[in-house]
Amino acid sequence: MARRRCRHPRARLRNLVVREGRRTGRLQVRLVSTDGELDASGFAATLREGLGESLGGVLWTRSRSLAETTAGGETELVWGQEQLPERLGELDLRISPQAFFQTNTEMAEVLYGVAAGYAALEGWERVYDLYCGIGTIALTLAPRAGELWGIELVEEAVADAIAGAQRNEVTNARFFAGDTRLALRELLARAGRPDVLIVDPPRAGLSKKVVHRIVEASPRRIVYVSCNPTTLAPNAAELGDAGWRLEHVTPVDMFPQTHHIECVALLERS
């Protein structure tokens, strides 16, 4: 009796991630699925037919995670370019599929302009950029700073930041991968205390340990970029108890027609 061949299970689509380079007009499409078989090449061909030259790349991420997330897993390039090209102000950027980048480029330029104004750099300062992503804030501030140091957990984003510094001929910025809770002390030992500290954490805000590490770093000025005012508030209170005054908060409407708002806060030593 012939034995039936065991077929691999079909993958189930979990998410479809579409990124747009607002300044370049290019699209990056990423399928996120469970493990299994999937005609990703056929899907890419259909997209190419429908989107034409605006399609920059198609990727496929296979994840074994049970959580509803687009992070992690194994990502392969199905067609085109792996990184999305984009311009932000004067910067020429390339964004990896798992790296964070603001979804609204036009308002990101406004957001970073507010952050730059609060940083008030004069050209000699040492600046730390925590949760730096692909280095957009640090690279924006580079012409006005003495030196910049960025920490980011996602290694692909750090690679993008390093490449971005080289592409844009920024020579005073350094980036490395690490968990801010653990890496900030190492950075202090290596680079010295910051004059200005930029922090752009995830929606959950800063943990008590990270706040403690920032207090240890003792910057003169803190610029806090927040995507969640409800976590900015307790973090600002904790820093206030440790000796910083909350001087200004500016809201930036990154997501029009929604309840979401970004804020940039300035805290200075009392």
PAVO-949019 format. One record per residue (C-alpha): residue number from 1; residue in one letter; x, y, z. Coordinates in Angstrom, 2 decimals, m for minus. Example, Ala and Ser with C-alpha at 12.3 -4.5 7.8 and 13.67 -1.06 7.14 Angstrom:
BEGIN
+-----+---+---------+---------+---------+
|   k | r |       u |       v |       w |
+-----+---+---------+---------+---------+
|   1 | a |   12.30 |   m4.50 |    7.80 |
|   2 | s |   13.67 |   m1.06 |    7.14 |
+-----+---+---------+---------+---------+
This chain:
BEGIN
+-----+---+---------+---------+---------+
|   k | r |       u |       v |       w |
+-----+---+---------+---------+---------+
|   1 | m |    0.00 |    0.00 |    0.00 |
|   2 | a |    1.48 |    3.35 |   m1.02 |
|   3 | r |    2.23 |    5.80 |    1.78 |
|   4 | r |    0.71 |    9.25 |    1.34 |
|   5 | r |    3.19 |   12.09 |    1.24 |
|   6 | c |    2.96 |   14.49 |    4.16 |
|   7 | r |    2.47 |   18.05 |    2.94 |
|   8 | h |    3.68 |   21.07 |    4.84 |
|   9 | p |    0.79 |   23.06 |    6.31 |
|  10 | r |   m0.20 |   26.25 |    4.58 |
|  11 | a |    0.93 |   29.47 |    6.27 |
|  12 | r |   m1.74 |   31.70 |    7.72 |
|  13 | l |   m1.51 |   35.42 |    7.10 |
|  14 | r |   m1.30 |   37.37 |   10.35 |
|  15 | n |   m0.43 |   40.91 |    9.25 |
|  16 | l |    0.22 |   42.91 |    6.12 |
|  17 | v |    2.64 |   45.78 |    6.77 |
|  18 | v |    2.80 |   48.54 |    4.16 |
|  19 | r |    5.33 |   51.35 |    4.54 |
|  20 | e |    5.42 |   54.40 |    2.35 |
|  21 | g |    8.39 |   56.65 |    1.70 |
|  22 | r |    6.47 |   59.92 |    1.63 |
|  23 | r |    9.37 |   61.82 |    0.08 |
|  24 | t |   10.48 |   59.08 |   m2.32 |
|  25 | g |    7.09 |   57.68 |   m3.34 |
|  26 | r |    8.29 |   54.10 |   m2.74 |
|  27 | l |    6.39 |   51.32 |   m0.97 |
|  28 | q |    7.67 |   48.44 |    1.16 |
|  29 | v |    5.25 |   45.55 |    1.65 |
|  30 | r |    5.82 |   42.84 |    4.25 |
|  31 | l |    3.73 |   39.72 |    4.77 |
|  32 | v |    3.73 |   38.37 |    8.33 |
|  33 | s |    2.51 |   34.80 |    8.62 |
|  34 | t |    2.75 |   31.63 |   10.62 |
|  35 | d |    5.21 |   28.96 |    9.51 |
|  36 | g |    4.20 |   26.97 |    6.45 |
|  37 | e |    3.85 |   27.18 |    2.70 |
|  38 | l |    2.92 |   30.44 |    1.01 |
|  39 | d |    3.11 |   31.60 |   m2.60 |
|  40 | a |    5.00 |   34.77 |   m1.69 |
|  41 | s |    6.49 |   35.07 |   m5.18 |
|  42 | g |    3.02 |   35.00 |   m6.74 |
|  43 | f |    1.86 |   37.64 |   m4.29 |
|  44 | a |    4.86 |   39.82 |   m5.18 |
|  45 | a |    4.10 |   39.45 |   m8.90 |
|  46 | t |    0.51 |   40.56 |   m8.33 |
|  47 | l |    1.72 |   43.61 |   m6.39 |
|  48 | r |    4.21 |   44.50 |   m9.12 |
|  49 | e |    1.46 |   44.37 |  m11.70 |
|  50 | g |   m0.84 |   46.57 |   m9.65 |
|  51 | l |    1.62 |   49.05 |   m8.14 |
|  52 | g |    4.23 |   49.31 |  m10.86 |
|  53 | e |    7.37 |   51.35 |  m10.19 |
|  54 | s |    6.15 |   52.62 |   m6.81 |
|  55 | l |    6.76 |   49.17 |   m5.31 |
|  56 | g |   10.25 |   49.07 |   m3.85 |
|  57 | g |   10.34 |   45.70 |   m2.13 |
|  58 | v |    8.30 |   42.72 |   m0.92 |
|  59 | l |    9.31 |   40.76 |    2.19 |
|  60 | w |    7.95 |   37.76 |    4.04 |
|  61 | t |    8.24 |   37.27 |    7.81 |
|  62 | r |    7.49 |   33.84 |    9.28 |
|  63 | s |    6.78 |   33.97 |   12.99 |
|  64 | r |    6.22 |   31.25 |   15.56 |
|  65 | s |    5.15 |   33.77 |   18.17 |
|  66 | l |    1.65 |   33.42 |   19.58 |
|  67 | a |    1.45 |   37.15 |   20.29 |
|  68 | e |   m0.12 |   39.57 |   17.82 |
|  69 | t |    3.09 |   41.26 |   16.71 |
|  70 | t |    5.00 |   42.07 |   13.54 |
|  71 | a |    8.36 |   41.98 |   15.32 |
|  72 | g |   10.73 |   39.01 |   15.39 |
|  73 | g |   10.54 |   35.90 |   13.26 |
|  74 | e |   12.55 |   35.15 |   10.14 |
|  75 | t |   12.32 |   37.70 |    7.33 |
|  76 | e |   13.37 |   37.07 |    3.74 |
|  77 | l |   13.40 |   39.33 |    0.72 |
|  78 | v |   10.96 |   38.06 |   m1.89 |
|  79 | w |   11.47 |   40.76 |   m4.50 |
|  80 | g |   13.13 |   44.16 |   m4.91 |
|  81 | q |   15.05 |   46.09 |   m2.24 |
|  82 | e |   15.17 |   45.04 |    1.39 |
|  83 | q |   15.32 |   48.62 |    2.70 |
|  84 | l |   12.86 |   51.44 |    2.07 |
|  85 | p |   14.46 |   54.66 |    0.81 |
|  86 | e |   13.18 |   57.87 |    2.40 |
|  87 | r |   14.25 |   61.46 |    2.92 |
|  88 | l |   13.72 |   63.38 |    6.14 |
|  89 | g |   14.75 |   67.01 |    5.90 |
|  90 | e |   18.23 |   66.90 |    4.39 |
|  91 | l |   18.82 |   63.27 |    5.37 |
|  92 | d |   18.98 |   60.39 |    2.90 |
|  93 | l |   17.76 |   57.33 |    4.80 |
|  94 | r |   17.30 |   53.57 |    4.29 |
|  95 | i |   14.86 |   51.76 |    6.59 |
|  96 | s |   15.05 |   48.03 |    7.35 |
|  97 | p |   11.74 |   46.15 |    7.63 |
|  98 | q |   11.92 |   45.63 |   11.41 |
|  99 | a |   13.34 |   49.07 |   12.24 |
| 100 | f |   11.15 |   51.82 |   13.71 |
| 101 | f |   10.42 |   54.91 |   11.66 |
| 102 | q |    7.71 |   57.54 |   12.12 |
| 103 | t |    4.76 |   56.85 |    9.81 |
| 104 | n |    4.15 |   60.53 |    9.04 |
| 105 | t |    7.33 |   61.96 |    7.52 |
| 106 | e |    6.01 |   65.50 |    7.15 |
| 107 | m |    5.05 |   65.75 |   10.82 |
| 108 | a |    8.18 |   63.88 |   11.91 |
| 109 | e |   10.13 |   66.81 |   10.51 |
| 110 | v |    8.02 |   69.12 |   12.68 |
| 111 | l |    8.49 |   66.83 |   15.70 |
| 112 | y |   12.26 |   66.74 |   15.34 |
| 113 | g |   12.33 |   70.49 |   14.77 |
| 114 | v |   10.67 |   70.98 |   18.16 |
| 115 | a |   13.16 |   68.55 |   19.73 |
| 116 | a |   16.07 |   70.44 |   18.15 |
| 117 | g |   14.73 |   73.73 |   19.48 |
| 118 | y |   14.47 |   72.33 |   23.00 |
| 119 | a |   17.96 |   70.79 |   22.79 |
| 120 | a |   19.30 |   74.33 |   22.08 |
| 121 | l |   22.71 |   73.04 |   20.97 |
| 122 | e |   25.60 |   75.44 |   20.52 |
| 123 | g |   28.03 |   73.08 |   18.78 |
| 124 | w |   30.12 |   71.72 |   21.66 |
| 125 | e |   27.68 |   69.51 |   23.60 |
| 126 | r |   27.84 |   65.76 |   24.15 |
| 127 | v |   24.39 |   64.35 |   23.32 |
| 128 | y |   22.93 |   60.95 |   24.17 |
| 129 | d |   20.03 |   59.62 |   22.07 |
| 130 | l |   18.27 |   56.75 |   23.86 |
| 131 | y |   15.96 |   54.44 |   21.91 |
| 132 | c |   17.49 |   56.05 |   18.83 |
| 133 | g |   15.98 |   53.74 |   16.17 |
| 134 | i |   17.69 |   54.37 |   12.82 |
| 135 | g |   19.26 |   57.52 |   14.24 |
| 136 | t |   16.89 |   60.11 |   12.79 |
| 137 | i |   17.01 |   62.48 |   15.78 |
| 138 | a |   20.77 |   62.15 |   16.26 |
| 139 | l |   21.51 |   62.64 |   12.57 |
| 140 | t |   19.20 |   65.67 |   12.51 |
| 141 | l |   21.04 |   67.23 |   15.45 |
| 142 | a |   24.54 |   66.27 |   14.30 |
| 143 | p |   25.45 |   69.57 |   12.59 |
| 144 | r |   24.78 |   71.45 |   15.87 |
| 145 | a |   26.41 |   69.04 |   18.34 |
| 146 | g |   29.93 |   68.27 |   19.44 |
| 147 | e |   29.35 |   64.51 |   19.61 |
| 148 | l |   26.35 |   62.17 |   19.63 |
| 149 | w |   25.91 |   58.68 |   21.03 |
| 150 | g |   22.88 |   56.51 |   20.25 |
| 151 | i |   21.59 |   53.36 |   21.95 |
| 152 | e |   19.02 |   51.08 |   20.32 |
| 153 | l |   17.90 |   47.52 |   21.10 |
| 154 | v |   17.07 |   46.46 |   17.50 |
| 155 | e |   20.33 |   45.55 |   15.76 |
| 156 | e |   18.93 |   46.10 |   12.25 |
| 157 | a |   18.02 |   49.67 |   13.21 |
| 158 | v |   21.53 |   50.27 |   14.57 |
| 159 | a |   22.98 |   49.06 |   11.27 |
| 160 | d |   20.66 |   51.50 |    9.46 |
| 161 | a |   21.83 |   54.33 |   11.76 |
| 162 | i |   25.52 |   53.58 |   11.15 |
| 163 | a |   24.96 |   53.38 |    7.39 |
| 164 | g |   22.88 |   56.56 |    7.53 |
| 165 | a |   25.70 |   58.44 |    9.23 |
| 166 | q |   28.11 |   57.31 |    6.52 |
| 167 | r |   25.68 |   58.09 |    3.68 |
| 168 | n |   25.02 |   61.59 |    5.01 |
| 169 | e |   28.68 |   62.25 |    5.87 |
| 170 | v |   28.00 |   62.60 |    9.60 |
| 171 | t |   31.27 |   61.97 |   11.43 |
| 172 | n |   30.40 |   62.96 |   15.02 |
| 173 | a |   27.70 |   60.31 |   15.72 |
| 174 | r |   28.24 |   56.81 |   17.10 |
| 175 | f |   25.57 |   54.12 |   17.50 |
| 176 | f |   25.56 |   50.76 |   19.24 |
| 177 | a |   23.06 |   48.02 |   20.05 |
| 178 | g |   21.98 |   47.44 |   23.61 |
| 179 | d |   19.23 |   47.52 |   26.20 |
| 180 | t |   19.17 |   51.04 |   27.67 |
| 181 | r |   18.71 |   49.62 |   31.18 |
| 182 | l |   22.07 |   47.87 |   30.90 |
| 183 | a |   23.95 |   49.85 |   28.25 |
| 184 | l |   23.67 |   53.37 |   29.65 |
| 185 | r |   26.19 |   52.78 |   32.42 |
| 186 | e |   28.63 |   51.33 |   29.89 |
| 187 | l |   28.15 |   54.36 |   27.66 |
| 188 | l |   28.80 |   56.71 |   30.58 |
| 189 | a |   32.08 |   54.94 |   31.31 |
| 190 | r |   33.08 |   55.08 |   27.66 |
| 191 | a |   31.93 |   58.54 |   26.56 |
| 192 | g |   31.49 |   60.59 |   29.74 |
| 193 | r |   28.43 |   62.40 |   31.03 |
| 194 | p |   26.03 |   63.95 |   28.52 |
| 195 | d |   25.18 |   67.63 |   28.40 |
| 196 | v |   21.89 |   66.88 |   26.66 |
| 197 | l |   19.95 |   63.62 |   26.73 |
| 198 | i |   17.27 |   62.81 |   24.13 |
| 199 | v |   14.86 |   60.00 |   24.91 |
| 200 | d |   12.16 |   58.63 |   22.59 |
| 201 | p |   10.80 |   55.53 |   24.37 |
| 202 | p |    8.01 |   53.14 |   23.30 |
| 203 | r |    4.42 |   53.75 |   24.42 |
| 204 | a |    5.06 |   52.16 |   27.82 |
| 205 | g |    7.47 |   54.99 |   28.63 |
| 206 | l |   10.57 |   54.68 |   30.79 |
| 207 | s |   10.90 |   51.96 |   33.40 |
| 208 | k |   11.96 |   52.98 |   36.89 |
| 209 | k |   15.38 |   51.45 |   36.24 |
| 210 | v |   15.90 |   53.56 |   33.10 |
| 211 | v |   14.81 |   56.68 |   34.99 |
| 212 | h |   17.38 |   55.78 |   37.65 |
| 213 | r |   20.06 |   55.38 |   34.97 |
| 214 | i |   19.19 |   58.80 |   33.52 |
| 215 | v |   19.46 |   60.32 |   37.00 |
| 216 | e |   22.91 |   58.73 |   37.30 |
| 217 | a |   23.90 |   60.20 |   33.92 |
| 218 | s |   22.91 |   63.65 |   35.26 |
| 219 | p |   22.45 |   65.56 |   31.98 |
| 220 | r |   21.88 |   69.31 |   32.18 |
| 221 | r |   18.92 |   69.09 |   29.81 |
| 222 | i |   16.51 |   66.25 |   28.91 |
| 223 | v |   14.39 |   66.30 |   25.75 |
| 224 | y |   11.65 |   63.68 |   26.06 |
| 225 | v |    9.82 |   62.70 |   22.85 |
| 226 | s |    6.66 |   60.81 |   23.81 |
| 227 | c |    4.00 |   58.99 |   21.81 |
| 228 | n |    1.89 |   58.55 |   24.95 |
| 229 | p |    1.24 |   61.52 |   27.28 |
| 230 | t |   m0.13 |   59.18 |   29.97 |
| 231 | t |    3.33 |   57.65 |   30.44 |
| 232 | l |    5.19 |   60.92 |   29.91 |
| 233 | a |    3.40 |   62.43 |   32.92 |
| 234 | p |    4.63 |   59.96 |   35.60 |
| 235 | n |    8.12 |   59.88 |   34.07 |
| 236 | a |    8.28 |   63.68 |   34.20 |
| 237 | a |    7.15 |   63.55 |   37.84 |
| 238 | e |    9.90 |   61.04 |   38.69 |
| 239 | l |   12.53 |   63.19 |   37.02 |
| 240 | g |   11.09 |   66.23 |   38.79 |
| 241 | d |   11.57 |   64.50 |   42.15 |
| 242 | a |   15.18 |   63.82 |   41.12 |
| 243 | g |   15.98 |   67.47 |   40.41 |
| 244 | w |   14.74 |   68.40 |   36.91 |
| 245 | r |   12.12 |   71.06 |   36.19 |
| 246 | l |    9.51 |   70.48 |   33.51 |
| 247 | e |    9.88 |   73.69 |   31.49 |
| 248 | h |    7.82 |   73.14 |   28.34 |
| 249 | v |    5.61 |   70.55 |   26.62 |
| 250 | t |    4.63 |   70.87 |   22.95 |
| 251 | p |    2.02 |   68.56 |   21.37 |
| 252 | v |    2.52 |   67.47 |   17.76 |
| 253 | d |   m0.41 |   66.02 |   15.80 |
| 254 | m |    1.29 |   63.08 |   14.12 |
| 255 | f |   m1.98 |   61.24 |   13.49 |
| 256 | p |   m4.70 |   63.67 |   12.32 |
| 257 | q |   m8.32 |   62.62 |   12.84 |
| 258 | t |   m7.35 |   60.28 |   15.71 |
| 259 | h |   m7.03 |   60.65 |   19.48 |
| 260 | h |   m3.29 |   59.86 |   19.36 |
| 261 | i |   m0.88 |   62.71 |   20.02 |
| 262 | e |    2.91 |   63.01 |   20.32 |
| 263 | c |    4.57 |   65.39 |   22.75 |
| 264 | v |    8.00 |   66.87 |   23.15 |
| 265 | a |    8.93 |   67.86 |   26.71 |
| 266 | l |   11.90 |   69.86 |   27.98 |
| 267 | l |   13.28 |   69.21 |   31.45 |
| 268 | e |   16.22 |   71.15 |   32.90 |
| 269 | r |   18.25 |   70.78 |   36.06 |
| 270 | s |   16.90 |   72.83 |   38.95 |
+-----+---+---------+---------+---------+
